Amino acid sequence: METELWRDMVGKISTICVTGQFKRLQHQLEDLYRRAGVPQPAVQAYQDALLSLLAEEEEVHVSSPAN
């Protein structure tokens, strides 16, 4: 059961990370963070872009009429 949960999560993350939307958001955030002097701007931008799109996906999933 736990393995299936991990597999599902990895699948969601992989699907998000190859999209143009993710890549654009990541680059925009990295540019902003670099100009703002955020430590490790590339890592922070990657994490924030991923969390943002995961949250957006979850919001759509929760608010869909099928649920």
C-alpha positions in Angstrom: 0.0 0.0 0.0 2.7 2.5 1.0 4.7 1.5 -2.2 1.7 2.4 -4.3 1.4 5.8 -2.6 5.0 6.5 -3.3 4.6 5.4 -6.9 1.6 7.7 -7.4 3.4 10.6 -5.8 6.6 10.1 -8.0 4.3 9.8 -11.0 2.6 13.2 -10.2 5.9 14.9 -9.6 7.5 13.5 -12.8 4.5 14.6 -14.8 4.7 18.1 -13.4 8.4 18.5 -13.8 8.4 17.9 -17.6 5.8 20.4 -18.4 6.5 23.8 -19.9 4.4 25.4 -17.2 6.8 24.1 -14.5 9.9 25.0 -16.4 8.6 28.6 -17.1 7.6 29.1 -13.4 10.9 27.6 -12.2 13.0 30.0 -14.4 10.9 33.0 -13.5 11.2 32.3 -9.8 14.9 31.6 -10.1 15.5 34.9 -11.8 13.5 36.7 -9.1 15.3 34.9 -6.3 18.7 35.5 -7.8 18.0 39.2 -8.0 16.7 39.2 -4.5 19.8 37.5 -3.2 18.0 34.4 -2.0 20.5 31.6 -1.1 20.5 28.7 -3.6 18.0 30.4 -5.9 17.9 27.4 -8.3 17.0 24.9 -5.6 14.5 27.3 -3.9 12.9 28.0 -7.3 12.6 24.3 -8.1 11.0 23.5 -4.8 8.6 26.4 -4.9 7.5 25.8 -8.5 6.9 22.1 -7.7 5.0 22.8 -4.5 2.9 25.5 -6.3 1.9 23.2 -9.1 1.2 20.2 -6.7 -1.0 22.5 -4.6 -2.8 23.7 -7.7 -3.4 20.1 -8.9 -4.7 19.1 -5.5 -7.0 22.1 -5.4 -8.4 21.2 -8.8 -8.8 17.6 -7.7 -10.6 18.5 -4.4 -12.9 21.0 -6.1 -13.9 18.8 -9.0 -17.5 17.6 -9.1 -16.5 14.0 -9.1 -15.2 14.2 -5.5 
